[in-house]
Amino acid sequence: MIGIGIAATLEWEAVLKYYNISESKIKEYPFGFYFKRILNHRVCIFYKCTGRKVISSSATQYMIDHFNLNKVILIGTCAGID
């Protein structure tokens, strides 16, 4: 399973719109929201993790622990800024 972390709210909203994700498919977790989507025959979990380092790393660790992710991709403009 692949985790895809999205830091910025505008980017999260753009991903929801791009994949046409309805409110009923969005789930809540302690650090925000997530949804599952199958891409190229692989289950992907898209999750909002904010742009803050501590919260983002905590959110990612939570997703790894609860969904047994074997890959993590952080996307967006906030994900790589120090």
C-alpha positions in Angstrom: 0.0 0.0 0.0 1.2 3.5 -0.9 0.7 6.6 1.3 0.5 10.0 -0.4 0.8 12.9 2.1 -0.5 16.2 1.1 0.6 19.2 3.1 -1.3 22.3 1.9 -5.1 22.8 2.2 -5.4 24.2 -1.4 -3.5 21.1 -2.7 -5.7 18.8 -0.7 -8.8 20.4 -2.2 -7.3 20.2 -5.7 -6.7 16.5 -5.3 -10.2 15.9 -4.0 -11.6 17.8 -7.0 -9.2 16.0 -9.5 -10.3 12.5 -8.3 -13.9 13.6 -7.8 -13.9 12.4 -4.2 -17.2 12.9 -2.4 -17.6 13.7 1.3 -18.8 10.2 2.0 -15.4 8.7 0.9 -13.3 11.0 3.1 -12.4 9.5 6.5 -11.1 11.2 9.6 -7.9 10.3 11.5 -6.2 12.1 14.5 -4.2 14.4 12.2 -6.8 15.3 9.5 -8.5 13.4 6.7 -7.7 10.7 4.2 -9.3 8.6 1.4 -8.4 5.5 -0.4 -8.0 5.2 -4.2 -6.8 2.5 -6.5 -4.2 3.7 -9.0 -2.5 1.3 -11.5 -3.8 -1.7 -9.5 -2.3 -0.4 -6.2 -4.2 0.8 -3.2 -3.1 4.3 -2.4 -4.1 6.3 0.7 -4.1 10.1 0.2 -3.9 11.9 3.6 -3.7 15.5 4.6 -0.7 16.1 6.9 -0.3 19.9 7.0 2.9 21.7 6.3 4.4 21.6 9.8 7.3 19.2 10.3 6.2 17.6 13.6 2.6 17.2 12.7 3.4 16.0 9.2 5.9 13.4 10.5 3.4 12.3 13.2 0.7 12.0 10.6 2.9 9.9 8.3 4.0 7.6 11.2 0.3 7.1 12.1 -0.5 6.1 8.6 2.5 3.7 8.4 1.5 2.1 11.6 -2.2 1.8 10.9 -2.2 1.0 7.2 1.1 -0.9 6.8 2.4 1.4 4.1 5.4 0.2 2.2 6.0 3.5 0.3 5.3 7.1 1.2 5.2 10.0 -1.2 4.9 13.6 0.0 3.5 16.0 -2.6 2.9 19.7 -2.7 4.7 22.9 -2.3 4.9 22.7 1.5 6.2 19.2 1.8 9.8 20.0 1.1 10.3 23.4 2.6 12.6 23.8 5.7 
